[in-house]
Amino acid sequence: MLLLSPIIVVMLPFTVSQTFYYSRDNIVVYEYEIGTVGTYYFQTKNNETFVIEENGQFGLDEKRAIYHLANENGASFVEREMVK
């Protein structure tokens, strides 16, 4: 389950759920490597972090929605290529 609103609720396989409040104190980082799927890092002002990796059900439409929600609610959205 993924609820895209000013609060994002993510149900990860079977047992874990996370809530992320988009606000100017919080940040979303999208890291990617060319030719592969990307990874989202959601970090709060208290340095709590959770991660979502893109897959067949989580792709470009969800990325756009997360970007717009972050911008609308003052959260930072950083996109960067992963450097090895």
N, CA, C and O atoms as CSV, one atom per row, in Angstrom:
chain,resi,resn,atom,element,x,y,z
A,1,MET,N,N,0.848,-1.178,0.000
A,1,MET,CA,C,0.000,0.000,0.000
A,1,MET,C,C,0.890,1.236,0.000
A,1,MET,O,O,1.859,1.320,0.754
A,2,LEU,N,N,0.551,2.181,-0.845
A,2,LEU,CA,C,1.283,3.432,-0.911
A,2,LEU,C,C,0.253,4.540,-1.007
A,2,LEU,O,O,-0.476,4.613,-1.996
A,3,LEU,N,N,0.174,5.393,-0.016
A,3,LEU,CA,C,-0.769,6.500,0.001
A,3,LEU,C,C,0.017,7.762,-0.300
A,3,LEU,O,O,0.864,8.181,0.489
A,4,LEU,N,N,-0.268,8.369,-1.451
A,4,LEU,CA,C,0.448,9.566,-1.838
A,4,LEU,C,C,-0.394,10.789,-1.509
A,4,LEU,O,O,-1.301,11.154,-2.257
A,5,SER,N,N,-0.090,11.405,-0.404
A,5,SER,CA,C,-0.745,12.613,0.084
A,5,SER,C,C,0.307,13.358,0.882
A,5,SER,O,O,1.465,12.940,0.879
A,6,PRO,N,N,-0.042,14.456,1.575
A,6,PRO,CA,C,0.998,15.105,2.383
A,6,PRO,C,C,1.654,14.163,3.384
A,6,PRO,O,O,2.707,14.478,3.940
A,7,ILE,N,N,1.049,13.036,3.609
A,7,ILE,CA,C,1.649,11.993,4.438
A,7,ILE,C,C,1.775,10.772,3.545
A,7,ILE,O,O,0.822,10.409,2.855
A,8,ILE,N,N,2.917,10.144,3.547
A,8,ILE,CA,C,3.078,8.930,2.748
A,8,ILE,C,C,3.113,7.739,3.696
A,8,ILE,O,O,3.889,7.708,4.652
A,9,VAL,N,N,2.270,6.771,3.417
A,9,VAL,CA,C,2.254,5.544,4.210
A,9,VAL,C,C,2.695,4.428,3.286
A,9,VAL,O,O,2.111,4.219,2.223
A,10,VAL,N,N,3.703,3.731,3.686
A,10,VAL,CA,C,4.263,2.682,2.844
A,10,VAL,C,C,4.178,1.361,3.583
A,10,VAL,O,O,4.690,1.227,4.695
A,11,MET,N,N,3.540,0.402,2.972
A,11,MET,CA,C,3.487,-0.939,3.528
A,11,MET,C,C,4.521,-1.766,2.777
A,11,MET,O,O,4.336,-2.088,1.603
A,12,LEU,N,N,5.575,-2.098,3.438
A,12,LEU,CA,C,6.606,-2.914,2.825
A,12,LEU,C,C,6.215,-4.372,3.000
A,12,LEU,O,O,5.347,-4.681,3.816
A,13,PRO,N,N,6.833,-5.265,2.257
A,13,PRO,CA,C,6.336,-6.638,2.236
A,13,PRO,C,C,6.014,-7.225,3.612
A,13,PRO,O,O,6.889,-7.413,4.458
A,14,PHE,N,N,4.745,-7.499,3.794
A,14,PHE,CA,C,4.186,-8.282,4.880
A,14,PHE,C,C,4.130,-7.627,6.263
A,14,PHE,O,O,3.088,-7.719,6.913
A,15,THR,N,N,5.185,-6.974,6.749
A,15,THR,CA,C,5.163,-6.639,8.163
A,15,THR,C,C,5.511,-5.200,8.525
A,15,THR,O,O,5.206,-4.777,9.640
A,16,VAL,N,N,6.126,-4.437,7.649
A,16,VAL,CA,C,6.658,-3.140,8.036
A,16,VAL,C,C,5.820,-2.031,7.420
A,16,VAL,O,O,5.476,-2.092,6.239
A,17,SER,N,N,5.492,-1.026,8.209
A,17,SER,CA,C,4.833,0.151,7.652
A,17,SER,C,C,5.547,1.389,8.168
A,17,SER,O,O,6.058,1.400,9.288
A,18,GLN,N,N,5.581,2.424,7.351
A,18,GLN,CA,C,6.248,3.669,7.712
A,18,GLN,C,C,5.334,4.824,7.362
A,18,GLN,O,O,4.573,4.750,6.398
A,19,THR,N,N,5.405,5.878,8.131
A,19,THR,CA,C,4.680,7.105,7.833
A,19,THR,C,C,5.698,8.220,7.695
A,19,THR,O,O,6.599,8.364,8.522
A,20,PHE,N,N,5.547,9.001,6.647
A,20,PHE,CA,C,6.472,10.102,6.384
A,20,PHE,C,C,5.656,11.365,6.186
A,20,PHE,O,O,4.789,11.412,5.313
A,21,TYR,N,N,5.923,12.391,6.986
A,21,TYR,CA,C,5.240,13.663,6.871
A,21,TYR,C,C,6.084,14.592,6.016
A,21,TYR,O,O,7.223,14.900,6.368
A,22,TYR,N,N,5.538,15.037,4.903
A,22,TYR,CA,C,6.242,16.000,4.074
A,22,TYR,C,C,6.187,17.351,4.769
A,22,TYR,O,O,5.107,17.900,4.983
A,23,SER,N,N,7.335,17.880,5.116
A,23,SER,CA,C,7.420,19.215,5.696
A,23,SER,C,C,8.792,19.767,5.383
A,23,SER,O,O,9.669,19.034,4.925
A,24,ARG,N,N,8.986,21.056,5.625
A,24,ARG,CA,C,10.282,21.671,5.272
A,24,ARG,C,C,11.424,21.138,6.117
A,24,ARG,O,O,12.587,21.357,5.780
A,25,ASP,N,N,11.122,20.442,7.209
A,25,ASP,CA,C,12.166,19.849,8.040
A,25,ASP,C,C,12.626,18.486,7.534
A,25,ASP,O,O,13.643,17.966,7.992
A,26,ASN,N,N,11.889,17.908,6.597
A,26,ASN,CA,C,12.181,16.556,6.126
A,26,ASN,C,C,12.700,16.588,4.704
A,26,ASN,O,O,12.495,17.564,3.982
A,27,ILE,N,N,13.370,15.523,4.303
A,27,ILE,CA,C,14.002,15.473,2.989
A,27,ILE,C,C,13.763,14.122,2.333
A,27,ILE,O,O,13.711,13.088,2.999
A,28,VAL,N,N,13.618,14.155,1.015
A,28,VAL,CA,C,13.526,12.936,0.218
A,28,VAL,C,C,14.707,12.964,-0.743
A,28,VAL,O,O,14.904,13.940,-1.467
A,29,VAL,N,N,15.491,11.888,-0.746
A,29,VAL,CA,C,16.625,11.773,-1.676
A,29,VAL,C,C,16.339,10.597,-2.595
A,29,VAL,O,O,16.036,9.493,-2.142
A,30,TYR,N,N,16.440,10.853,-3.897
A,30,TYR,CA,C,16.290,9.801,-4.894
A,30,TYR,C,C,17.653,9.577,-5.527
A,30,TYR,O,O,18.183,10.465,-6.195
A,31,GLU,N,N,18.220,8.406,-5.321
A,31,GLU,CA,C,19.515,8.058,-5.902
A,31,GLU,C,C,19.302,6.987,-6.966
A,31,GLU,O,O,18.489,6.076,-6.808
A,32,TYR,N,N,20.044,7.124,-8.037
A,32,TYR,CA,C,19.914,6.150,-9.111
A,32,TYR,C,C,21.273,5.901,-9.752
A,32,TYR,O,O,22.196,6.707,-9.637
A,33,GLU,N,N,21.364,4.783,-10.417
A,33,GLU,CA,C,22.523,4.453,-11.231
A,33,GLU,C,C,21.994,4.263,-12.639
A,33,GLU,O,O,21.010,3.548,-12.833
A,34,ILE,N,N,22.616,4.878,-13.614
A,34,ILE,CA,C,22.125,4.809,-14.983
A,34,ILE,C,C,21.972,3.356,-15.399
A,34,ILE,O,O,22.886,2.547,-15.240
A,35,GLY,N,N,20.792,3.038,-15.939
A,35,GLY,CA,C,20.518,1.684,-16.408
A,35,GLY,C,C,19.911,0.773,-15.364
A,35,GLY,O,O,19.609,-0.383,-15.662
A,36,THR,N,N,19.721,1.265,-14.133
A,36,THR,CA,C,19.112,0.446,-13.087
A,36,THR,C,C,17.994,1.224,-12.408
A,36,THR,O,O,17.795,2.403,-12.699
A,37,VAL,N,N,17.274,0.586,-11.521
A,37,VAL,CA,C,16.223,1.260,-10.771
A,37,VAL,C,C,16.838,2.123,-9.677
A,37,VAL,O,O,17.986,1.922,-9.280
A,38,GLY,N,N,16.068,3.075,-9.203
A,38,GLY,CA,C,16.559,3.978,-8.174
A,38,GLY,C,C,16.088,3.589,-6.790
A,38,GLY,O,O,15.329,2.636,-6.614
A,39,THR,N,N,16.556,4.351,-5.807
A,39,THR,CA,C,16.211,4.126,-4.412
A,39,THR,C,C,15.814,5.458,-3.790
A,39,THR,O,O,16.473,6.471,-4.021
A,40,TYR,N,N,14.744,5.464,-3.006
A,40,TYR,CA,C,14.288,6.648,-2.292
A,40,TYR,C,C,14.692,6.539,-0.837
A,40,TYR,O,O,14.511,5.493,-0.214
A,41,TYR,N,N,15.238,7.612,-0.292
A,41,TYR,CA,C,15.573,7.702,1.121
A,41,TYR,C,C,14.733,8.814,1.712
A,41,TYR,O,O,14.864,9.970,1.309
A,42,PHE,N,N,13.882,8.489,2.651
A,42,PHE,CA,C,13.031,9.466,3.323
A,42,PHE,C,C,13.645,9.717,4.689
A,42,PHE,O,O,13.763,8.794,5.495
A,43,GLN,N,N,14.035,10.955,4.958
A,43,GLN,CA,C,14.718,11.271,6.217
A,43,GLN,C,C,13.994,12.405,6.934
A,43,GLN,O,O,13.667,13.429,6.334
A,44,THR,N,N,13.751,12.207,8.228
A,44,THR,CA,C,13.089,13.217,9.039
A,44,THR,C,C,14.121,14.096,9.725
A,44,THR,O,O,15.318,13.808,9.709
A,45,LYS,N,N,13.633,15.173,10.330
A,45,LYS,CA,C,14.541,16.083,11.043
A,45,LYS,C,C,15.205,15.388,12.220
A,45,LYS,O,O,16.239,15.856,12.696
A,46,ASN,N,N,14.644,14.285,12.704
A,46,ASN,CA,C,15.229,13.516,13.806
A,46,ASN,C,C,16.180,12.435,13.306
A,46,ASN,O,O,16.573,11.544,14.059
A,47,ASN,N,N,16.547,12.523,12.021
A,47,ASN,CA,C,17.449,11.561,11.381
A,47,ASN,C,C,16.909,10.141,11.315
A,47,ASN,O,O,17.681,9.187,11.221
A,48,GLU,N,N,15.591,9.996,11.364
A,48,GLU,CA,C,14.986,8.693,11.121
A,48,GLU,C,C,14.882,8.538,9.611
A,48,GLU,O,O,14.473,9.466,8.912
A,49,THR,N,N,15.249,7.371,9.112
A,49,THR,CA,C,15.267,7.156,7.674
A,49,THR,C,C,14.600,5.840,7.331
A,49,THR,O,O,14.735,4.857,8.060
A,50,PHE,N,N,13.878,5.823,6.217
A,50,PHE,CA,C,13.467,4.548,5.647
A,50,PHE,C,C,13.662,4.625,4.143
A,50,PHE,O,O,13.745,5.707,3.562
A,51,VAL,N,N,13.732,3.462,3.531
A,51,VAL,CA,C,14.154,3.344,2.135
A,51,VAL,C,C,13.086,2.611,1.343
A,51,VAL,O,O,12.463,1.668,1.831
A,52,ILE,N,N,12.883,3.071,0.092
A,52,ILE,CA,C,12.038,2.360,-0.857
A,52,ILE,C,C,12.847,2.187,-2.126
A,52,ILE,O,O,13.382,3.159,-2.661
A,53,GLU,N,N,12.940,0.971,-2.608
A,53,GLU,CA,C,13.597,0.710,-3.882
A,53,GLU,C,C,12.541,0.608,-4.964
A,53,GLU,O,O,11.500,-0.019,-4.772
A,54,GLU,N,N,12.816,1.234,-6.113
A,54,GLU,CA,C,11.882,1.142,-7.230
A,54,GLU,C,C,11.786,-0.306,-7.694
A,54,GLU,O,O,12.729,-1.087,-7.573
A,55,ASN,N,N,10.628,-0.632,-8.221
A,55,ASN,CA,C,10.413,-1.958,-8.799
A,55,ASN,C,C,9.306,-1.831,-9.841
A,55,ASN,O,O,8.960,-0.717,-10.233
A,56,GLY,N,N,8.761,-2.918,-10.284
A,56,GLY,CA,C,7.716,-2.888,-11.298
A,56,GLY,C,C,6.458,-2.165,-10.879
A,56,GLY,O,O,5.738,-1.655,-11.737
A,57,GLN,N,N,6.164,-2.101,-9.593
A,57,GLN,CA,C,4.976,-1.415,-9.110
A,57,GLN,C,C,5.280,-0.013,-8.590
A,57,GLN,O,O,4.351,0.714,-8.236
A,58,PHE,N,N,6.510,0.377,-8.535
A,58,PHE,CA,C,6.896,1.674,-7.979
A,58,PHE,C,C,7.884,2.298,-8.945
A,58,PHE,O,O,9.074,1.982,-8.926
A,59,GLY,N,N,7.378,3.191,-9.793
A,59,GLY,CA,C,8.230,3.726,-10.838
A,59,GLY,C,C,8.036,5.209,-11.073
A,59,GLY,O,O,7.931,5.984,-10.123
A,60,LEU,N,N,7.988,5.607,-12.339
A,60,LEU,CA,C,7.988,7.009,-12.726
A,60,LEU,C,C,6.779,7.791,-12.213
A,60,LEU,O,O,6.936,8.920,-11.749
A,61,ASP,N,N,5.575,7.215,-12.287
A,61,ASP,CA,C,4.386,7.928,-11.792
A,61,ASP,C,C,4.505,8.229,-10.306
A,61,ASP,O,O,4.164,9.327,-9.865
A,62,GLU,N,N,4.985,7.261,-9.530
A,62,GLU,CA,C,5.153,7.467,-8.094
A,62,GLU,C,C,6.249,8.490,-7.818
A,62,GLU,O,O,6.133,9.291,-6.890
A,63,LYS,N,N,7.312,8.467,-8.619
A,63,LYS,CA,C,8.385,9.451,-8.465
A,63,LYS,C,C,7.847,10.862,-8.673
A,63,LYS,O,O,8.147,11.762,-7.889
A,64,ARG,N,N,7.063,11.056,-9.712
A,64,ARG,CA,C,6.459,12.370,-9.978
A,64,ARG,C,C,5.573,12.811,-8.820
A,64,ARG,O,O,5.625,13.965,-8.395
A,65,ALA,N,N,4.762,11.888,-8.314
A,65,ALA,CA,C,3.863,12.227,-7.206
A,65,ALA,C,C,4.653,12.609,-5.961
A,65,ALA,O,O,4.303,13.579,-5.288
A,66,ILE,N,N,5.704,11.870,-5.642
A,66,ILE,CA,C,6.531,12.176,-4.471
A,66,ILE,C,C,7.198,13.537,-4.651
A,66,ILE,O,O,7.241,14.335,-3.714
A,67,TYR,N,N,7.716,13.805,-5.845
A,67,TYR,CA,C,8.364,15.092,-6.116
A,67,TYR,C,C,7.380,16.248,-5.902
A,67,TYR,O,O,7.706,17.228,-5.233
A,68,HIS,N,N,6.181,16.129,-6.471
A,68,HIS,CA,C,5.193,17.202,-6.334
A,68,HIS,C,C,4.747,17.386,-4.890
A,68,HIS,O,O,4.593,18.519,-4.433
A,69,LEU,N,N,4.540,16.304,-4.173
A,69,LEU,CA,C,4.132,16.413,-2.768
A,69,LEU,C,C,5.225,17.056,-1.921
A,69,LEU,O,O,4.940,17.875,-1.047
A,70,ALA,N,N,6.455,16.690,-2.177
A,70,ALA,CA,C,7.564,17.302,-1.439
A,70,ALA,C,C,7.593,18.800,-1.691
A,70,ALA,O,O,7.690,19.584,-0.747
A,71,ASN,N,N,7.509,19.209,-2.963
A,71,ASN,CA,C,7.548,20.632,-3.293
A,71,ASN,C,C,6.354,21.398,-2.738
A,71,ASN,O,O,6.512,22.510,-2.235
A,72,GLU,N,N,5.180,20.825,-2.824
A,72,GLU,CA,C,3.967,21.492,-2.342
A,72,GLU,C,C,3.990,21.697,-0.833
A,72,GLU,O,O,3.379,22.638,-0.326
A,73,ASN,N,N,4.686,20.830,-0.116
A,73,ASN,CA,C,4.663,20.877,1.346
A,73,ASN,C,C,5.980,21.332,1.956
A,73,ASN,O,O,6.168,21.231,3.168
A,74,GLY,N,N,6.892,21.831,1.130
A,74,GLY,CA,C,8.124,22.415,1.635
A,74,GLY,C,C,9.244,21.448,1.951
A,74,GLY,O,O,10.297,21.867,2.431
A,75,ALA,N,N,9.046,20.161,1.694
A,75,ALA,CA,C,10.123,19.193,1.926
A,75,ALA,C,C,11.130,19.287,0.787
A,75,ALA,O,O,10.764,19.621,-0.340
A,76,SER,N,N,12.370,19.002,1.068
A,76,SER,CA,C,13.394,18.993,0.030
A,76,SER,C,C,13.333,17.683,-0.742
A,76,SER,O,O,13.117,16.618,-0.164
A,77,PHE,N,N,13.525,17.774,-2.055
A,77,PHE,CA,C,13.613,16.589,-2.897
A,77,PHE,C,C,14.924,16.694,-3.651
A,77,PHE,O,O,15.124,17.628,-4.427
A,78,VAL,N,N,15.816,15.744,-3.430
A,78,VAL,CA,C,17.126,15.742,-4.064
A,78,VAL,C,C,17.218,14.519,-4.955
A,78,VAL,O,O,16.942,13.402,-4.517
A,79,GLU,N,N,17.604,14.730,-6.204
A,79,GLU,CA,C,17.815,13.624,-7.128
A,79,GLU,C,C,19.286,13.631,-7.521
A,79,GLU,O,O,19.828,14.658,-7.932
A,80,ARG,N,N,19.924,12.471,-7.389
A,80,ARG,CA,C,21.355,12.430,-7.718
A,80,ARG,C,C,21.754,11.048,-8.213
A,80,ARG,O,O,21.200,10.022,-7.819
A,81,GLU,N,N,22.749,11.076,-9.102
A,81,GLU,CA,C,23.281,9.821,-9.617
A,81,GLU,C,C,24.202,9.211,-8.561
A,81,GLU,O,O,25.008,9.910,-7.947
A,82,MET,N,N,24.074,7.913,-8.362
A,82,MET,CA,C,24.900,7.202,-7.419
A,82,MET,C,C,26.322,7.101,-7.969
A,82,MET,O,O,26.521,6.714,-9.121
A,83,VAL,N,N,27.281,7.441,-7.167
A,83,VAL,CA,C,28.677,7.384,-7.591
A,83,VAL,C,C,29.332,6.181,-6.934
A,83,VAL,O,O,29.233,5.989,-5.722
A,84,LYS,N,N,29.994,5.381,-7.739
A,84,LYS,CA,C,30.663,4.186,-7.192
A,84,LYS,C,C,32.132,4.447,-7.027
A,84,LYS,O,O,32.869,3.568,-6.581
